[in-house]
Amino acid sequence: MNILIISSNNTGCGHKSIAEALMEEFGEIPDTNVKVIEGFDTKGILLNTVGKSYGFCTRRARVLWKAVWNISLRKPELLSKFTETAMTKNFTKVLDQEKPDLILSIHPNFNAPVLNILYKNGYNIPFITLIADLISITPLWVDKRADYIISPTMEARKKCIEFGANPLKVKVDKFPVRSRFYNNNTRKIPIINNDPKNALKFLLMSGGEGVGNLGNIAEILLENFNCDVKIVAGKNSILKNKLENKYSQKYGDRLEVYGYVNNINKLMEEVDILITRGSPNVLMEAVASNLPIIVTGELLGQEEENSYYIEQKKLGMVCKDYKNLNNSVKRLLNQNGKLLKEIMEAQRLYRDPDATKNTVDFIMKVLMDFKLHADMEKNTLEKLI
């Protein structure tokens, strides 16, 4: 059986992380071939360039990014038609080459366009959408022709139904997280005092593209707390160099600055508190790692309600203005870390190491049911003939 996953490595690292989590589980199923394709590569040079502009937009043109988001809310059909027109020729070649028995989309840009291509060209292939956002979803995620939509939260499911999805076709499974983030099942409660041996360890991130006030946040922490800080600047090499030049000599080995890394799970294991933007995959990976979170901001549009979700579920705390971070950290550490312990307990209750497996099992069930139904129709037709 052949399964085709449509994703994108160009629009942040979240879609790539989800694809990797799914591939781990699909790899355990015999006689199943799964291929992940870069959706923007099916559109030719122009729109591939558009996909790769994500980093620039989220770092330096956030107003433009917000404008695109607003278009997706008000006129999603415009973006879908543009995408369909651009990708039809190349995507039909992919279909003929890969011959998928099922298509799974984990990127909103490709749902309606791919379904349009399937219907117009007579392909009878089951199609499932897996939503890669927690709450703030665009209508681009929802197409009523999809066989199923898999939502990571009840809140996103409700939005799907508001956008016209059949409630019977929207399934809730928790966010897919790579298995290596569940390795730390015995995270210790940090000792909170002024002994340098017990220095708190912070990890600072702001998405794979490295946006935000990471330097200012690190300075607040290092000036006010007995702590060490690790910063992941992601693909933003300019930010990495700037942080190293400005702070390395001042703080020495209390501060470590990384660029893009492939071992975020290891860094999470080594620290006590994560301070991050509201990127859904990073938030859910931290929860899987049982790592307390402070959310300091979000990408306009798709991440705007993630901090609300984290706070409501008591999986972390929110500090939208980094200038108030000092007080937020103190609140987290007060009474010998009472709030810190409560967050860790809530995360242990929330996380589900079987979430990705459950999603893959469901996808395989849909595929098997489809093939069984197709075989029955074929047999019935043969008898009639």
Phi, psi and omega in degrees: 000137183248127178241132180249122177254126178259118185223195173203129173269352186271339183254068182082181183256355185295316181295321178297318180297318179296316179300318179296319179298316179294319181297326176303314183284320177298329180296343179273355184259121182295151172059030178234120179255125182238130178235134176258127178244151175280108185303322183290339177290341180281358187254001182087182189297316187300306185281339170297321176295321177300315179300320182285351178279357181306314182300314179298314183298316183286336180270318193232354181224056186293331177294320177296318179299318178297323180295318177297319178299316181296324176297319180295333178281319188266323182225060182299332182295333178294313179294321181295316181295318178301314181294315180301313181301320184285329190255351188305309186299311183289325183288324176297328175296319178299316180299316181291330180280315186273334181048059184290143173271344177203144177243132177240123177256129176240024177220131187294333185295341191250003185290294180299316180302315181293318178297321176299316180296318179299311183293317183290335184253008172077020177278131177251081185234126177299143186230127179235139174253134174244115185285130183257017176236160185273312185224306186283086182255150176271154175302342177300337178288340192247121170226125186295344180279346178299142179294320176208154170240127178259120184250140181280345183217159175294328180296316178292324176301316179300319178296320178302315181294322176298329180275003173108004180289146174290122182305330181288346181255006180249110182257141179256119170227140182297159188305130179292126180231138180299142189300331184294343178282349178265005185293329185270090180263359184231042180298131183274147173291126182295146174276126186253101174202188185262007178289123180305332179293337181253025180304131175295147181244119180253144171243126181249127178220161175207051181080165182296341182267355174066063177251163175110183184259056187297321180295314179297320180295315179300318181296318178300316181294312185290333180276339189242350185223155172283093189205164168240154185228134170248133178242131173252110182274354178065218183282358184275083183295329178297316178296318180302311180296320180297316180295317180295316181294324186276325192243339188300315182292323183292319188251352175058225184281003173285345182233129174236134181241128180244155170269221177286131183232157177250008183236043180304325180300322179291319178297320178296324179294332187272353186241173182253331185216137176255133172243122191208164167288163185281042176292124188298318182292323178294317179299315182287330175292322177294318178298316177300325179278357183059043182251116179304144189237140164241119181266124185251000180171185180203160174286131182305134179098264192290342182250004192295334181257001183295323179296322176300316181297314180299317181289319181297320180276000180060034179269354180180189178232166185240136174220090187292331180252112184300341178292342177263008185298323180306311181292324180295316179295319178300320179295324179293327186264348182304153179054048178058038176078035182302311180294322178303315180293322179296321178296316181297321178293317179297322178295318180297325179286329185278316190294155182217103181299341181266005186301313182293320177299318179299319179296313181294320178299320179294316179300318179294325178295317177300316181296314181294320178297320179296314181294321178297315180296319179296319179295321179295318178296320179296316180296320179297317179297319180296322179293323179294323180288000000 
